[in-house]
Amino acid sequence: MRTTELPSKTKLADCVLCQQMGGRLLYENSFYRVIAVDANGPDAHFPAFYRLIWSQHVVEMTDLPYTQQLMAWQAISIIESCMRKVLQPHKMNLASFGNMVAHLHWHFIARFEWDSHFPNPVWGQALREVPMQQLQEVQSLFPQLDALLQQKLSELRPFAPIDSPPDR
């Protein structure tokens, strides 16, 4: 599995998600990759932080063909469901901002009442130290979560081409 470099055909020189993997690779297909955010990086105080990163450099979800938008929503649903099933967090935080890195990607953060910021947002002020025993309990579930994510994402099949959303 790759850990740092992406194929040159998908790179933009000034895009960090085009230039770097973004974390520990869990799953990849021709449309997107799913990574676990580096446990030793700046987001280490959140015990379960994953990202879905679109392979092609696009900025917004609606830049994708409609069938790829549907694939993204399927993957988003699977990632959240797997995280909830295995980790049993108090709450899931999902976000797609792109203000700092204008490359289509989603953040999945399992929130626990004992995490450093809860109930504050992850970018808010920390309220406490993370209790090591609870952190280690969650981390012990990562192999199970990773295996479930890989299984469920690999079972997805591409949609038949559709040019646009159906009329409402």
FENLINQUI-V38240 format. One record per pair of residues at least 4 apart in sequence whose ideal C-beta (glycine too) atoms are under 7 Angstrom apart, sorted by the first residue. I is the first residue (numbers start at 1). J is the second residue. If there is no record, write none. Layout:
i=(I | I)
j=(J | J)
This chain:
i=(1 | 2 | 2 | 3 | 3 | 4 | 4 | 6 | 6 | 6 | 10 | 10 | 10 | 10 | 11 | 11 | 12 | 12 | 15 | 15 | 15 | 16 | 16 | 17 | 17 | 17 | 17 | 17 | 18 | 18 | 21 | 21 | 22 | 22 | 22 | 23 | 23 | 23 | 23 | 23 | 24 | 24 | 24 | 25 | 25 | 26 | 26 | 26 | 26 | 26 | 26 | 27 | 27 | 27 | 27 | 27 | 28 | 30 | 31 | 31 | 31 | 32 | 32 | 32 | 32 | 32 | 33 | 33 | 34 | 34 | 34 | 34 | 34 | 35 | 35 | 35 | 36 | 37 | 37 | 37 | 37 | 37 | 39 | 40 | 43 | 45 | 45 | 45 | 46 | 46 | 46 | 47 | 47 | 47 | 47 | 48 | 48 | 48 | 48 | 48 | 49 | 50 | 50 | 51 | 51 | 51 | 51 | 52 | 52 | 52 | 52 | 52 | 53 | 54 | 54 | 54 | 57 | 58 | 58 | 58 | 59 | 59 | 59 | 59 | 60 | 61 | 61 | 61 | 64 | 64 | 64 | 66 | 66 | 66 | 66 | 66 | 67 | 67 | 67 | 67 | 68 | 69 | 70 | 70 | 71 | 71 | 71 | 72 | 73 | 74 | 74 | 75 | 75 | 75 | 76 | 76 | 77 | 78 | 78 | 78 | 79 | 79 | 79 | 80 | 80 | 80 | 80 | 81 | 82 | 82 | 82 | 82 | 82 | 83 | 83 | 83 | 83 | 83 | 84 | 84 | 84 | 86 | 86 | 86 | 86 | 87 | 87 | 87 | 87 | 89 | 89 | 89 | 90 | 90 | 90 | 91 | 92 | 92 | 92 | 93 | 93 | 93 | 94 | 94 | 94 | 95 | 95 | 96 | 96 | 98 | 98 | 98 | 109 | 111 | 111 | 112 | 112 | 113 | 114 | 114 | 115 | 116 | 116 | 116 | 116 | 116 | 117 | 117 | 117 | 117 | 117 | 120 | 120 | 120 | 130 | 131 | 132 | 133 | 134 | 135 | 136 | 141 | 142 | 143 | 144 | 145 | 146 | 147 | 148 | 149 | 150 | 151)
j=(25 | 21 | 25 | 21 | 25 | 20 | 21 | 10 | 11 | 18 | 18 | 55 | 56 | 57 | 18 | 19 | 18 | 57 | 19 | 57 | 103 | 20 | 101 | 22 | 53 | 101 | 103 | 105 | 57 | 103 | 25 | 35 | 35 | 51 | 53 | 35 | 36 | 37 | 38 | 51 | 35 | 36 | 38 | 33 | 35 | 34 | 35 | 36 | 146 | 149 | 150 | 33 | 34 | 149 | 150 | 153 | 33 | 55 | 55 | 68 | 71 | 52 | 53 | 54 | 55 | 75 | 53 | 55 | 50 | 52 | 79 | 149 | 153 | 50 | 51 | 53 | 50 | 41 | 43 | 49 | 50 | 51 | 44 | 44 | 49 | 116 | 126 | 130 | 109 | 115 | 122 | 115 | 135 | 138 | 139 | 83 | 87 | 109 | 110 | 138 | 109 | 79 | 108 | 105 | 106 | 107 | 108 | 75 | 76 | 79 | 105 | 106 | 105 | 58 | 104 | 105 | 103 | 63 | 64 | 104 | 63 | 98 | 102 | 104 | 104 | 69 | 72 | 104 | 68 | 69 | 72 | 70 | 162 | 163 | 164 | 165 | 71 | 159 | 161 | 162 | 72 | 73 | 74 | 159 | 75 | 158 | 159 | 76 | 77 | 78 | 156 | 79 | 153 | 156 | 80 | 106 | 81 | 82 | 152 | 153 | 83 | 108 | 149 | 84 | 92 | 94 | 108 | 85 | 86 | 145 | 148 | 149 | 152 | 87 | 92 | 108 | 110 | 145 | 88 | 89 | 92 | 141 | 144 | 145 | 148 | 110 | 138 | 141 | 145 | 110 | 111 | 112 | 111 | 112 | 113 | 111 | 108 | 110 | 111 | 109 | 111 | 122 | 106 | 107 | 108 | 106 | 107 | 105 | 106 | 102 | 103 | 104 | 122 | 115 | 118 | 118 | 134 | 118 | 131 | 134 | 130 | 126 | 127 | 128 | 129 | 130 | 121 | 122 | 124 | 126 | 127 | 124 | 125 | 127 | 135 | 135 | 136 | 137 | 138 | 139 | 140 | 145 | 146 | 147 | 148 | 149 | 150 | 151 | 152 | 153 | 154 | 155)
